[in-house]
Amino acid sequence: MDFSEAINDRHSVRAYIDKPIDGETLRLLNGYIEECNREGGLHIQPVLDEPQAFGGTMARYGKFSGVKNYLALVAPKTEDFDEKIGYFGEKIVLYAQTLGLNTCWVAATYKKVKSAYLVDEGEKLGVVIALGYGQTQGKPHKNKAVEKIADINGAPEWFSNGVRAAMLAPTALNQQKFKFTLCDGNRVKAEAGAGFYTKIDLGIAKCHFEIGAGKENFNWE
Ligand SMILES: Cc1cc2nc3c(=O)[nH]c(=O)nc-3n(C[C@H](O)[C@H](O)[C@H](O)COP(=O)(O)O)c2cc1C
């Protein structure tokens, strides 16, 4: 499975079976996390076999069950913190999908267990991503009308493909508050709407757009 297939197959999964992530899968996942951390200057960490974060009332309220593994999205407190953890976090989500794992981005419905991950000076935890083998593969989310996200009339195929991939991206409360505009030539402007977590959502959507459009076809404005 490649990243484009992972975009189609990925849905948020909140209920997991009681099965540890197997050794080879974990080795590959850790290698990819390290790569993303190096490229983005981040400190994303896998937290394994830690049932407390998703063991309380918040997680039950969010309909989570069986979550024992998650990614702690820790990074230096920079101005682009949100967009960056969105972008690289989603790369890891899609890679995890290619390895047969399921995921769910989680900003609110969990409890912070501070002893489970490292936050160095000048860093902070953004959100977490639940990780494991799902009871199901989840289901597709409802989409906004494409016109609310981009004007694809007469646009080149790569642009429409990028927009379609972005519309499959996870967003907080499925809000899809992002917009893509094709500027002259091959430049694309991506903008976040107002509201909670919209900058994380934008980073996630840009990750999907690049995969759908093909990075070689355009530059970000
Ligand atoms: C930044 C962010 C935060 C999220 N926080 C939560 C959360 O606290 N609880 C939850 O159940 N789902 C959370 N989600 C998952 C969204 O509800 C989900 O991505 C959205 O409904 C779209 O569905 P899909 O991921 O299956 O495509 C979050 C997603 C994102 C991107």
The ligand as a MOL file (V3000), in Angstrom:
LIG
                    3D

  0  0  0     0  0            999 V3000
M  V30 BEGIN CTAB
M  V30 COUNTS 31 33 0 0 0
M  V30 BEGIN ATOM
M  V30 1 C -6.5440 18.2320 15.3170 0
M  V30 2 C -7.5740 17.1560 15.5220 0
M  V30 3 C -8.1100 16.9330 16.7780 0
M  V30 4 C -9.0610 15.9100 17.0070 0
M  V30 5 N -9.5160 15.6880 18.2770 0
M  V30 6 C -10.4010 14.6760 18.5110 0
M  V30 7 C -10.8440 14.3830 19.8370 0
M  V30 8 O -10.4680 15.0450 20.8090 0
M  V30 9 N -11.7010 13.3390 20.0120 0
M  V30 10 C -12.1380 12.5770 18.9680 0
M  V30 11 O -12.9060 11.6420 19.1840 0
M  V30 12 N -11.7340 12.8350 17.6760 0
M  V30 13 C -10.8750 13.8480 17.4320 0
M  V30 14 N -10.4270 14.0960 16.1410 0
M  V30 15 C -10.8660 13.2460 15.0160 0
M  V30 16 C -11.8940 13.9350 14.1250 0
M  V30 17 O -13.1530 13.9410 14.7630 0
M  V30 18 C -11.9550 13.2220 12.7480 0
M  V30 19 O -10.7100 13.3300 12.1190 0
M  V30 20 C -13.0180 13.8160 11.8510 0
M  V30 21 O -14.3110 13.6030 12.3670 0
M  V30 22 C -12.9580 13.2380 10.4350 0
M  V30 23 O -13.1150 11.8580 10.4220 0
M  V30 24 P -12.0090 10.8890 9.8370 0
M  V30 25 O -10.7180 11.1350 10.5940 0
M  V30 26 O -12.5410 9.5130 10.0380 0
M  V30 27 O -11.8100 11.2150 8.3570 0
M  V30 28 C -9.5010 15.1130 15.9030 0
M  V30 29 C -8.9590 15.3590 14.6340 0
M  V30 30 C -7.9990 16.3550 14.4260 0
M  V30 31 C -7.4050 16.5410 13.0810 0
M  V30 END ATOM
M  V30 BEGIN BOND
M  V30 1 1 1 2
M  V30 2 1 2 3
M  V30 3 2 2 30
M  V30 4 2 3 4
M  V30 5 1 4 5
M  V30 6 1 4 28
M  V30 7 2 5 6
M  V30 8 1 6 7
M  V30 9 1 6 13
M  V30 10 2 7 8
M  V30 11 1 7 9
M  V30 12 1 9 10
M  V30 13 2 10 11
M  V30 14 1 10 12
M  V30 15 2 12 13
M  V30 16 1 13 14
M  V30 17 1 14 15
M  V30 18 1 14 28
M  V30 19 1 15 16
M  V30 20 1 16 17
M  V30 21 1 16 18
M  V30 22 1 18 19
M  V30 23 1 18 20
M  V30 24 1 20 21
M  V30 25 1 20 22
M  V30 26 1 22 23
M  V30 27 1 23 24
M  V30 28 2 24 25
M  V30 29 1 24 26
M  V30 30 1 24 27
M  V30 31 2 28 29
M  V30 32 1 29 30
M  V30 33 1 30 31
M  V30 END BOND
M  V30 END CTAB
M  END
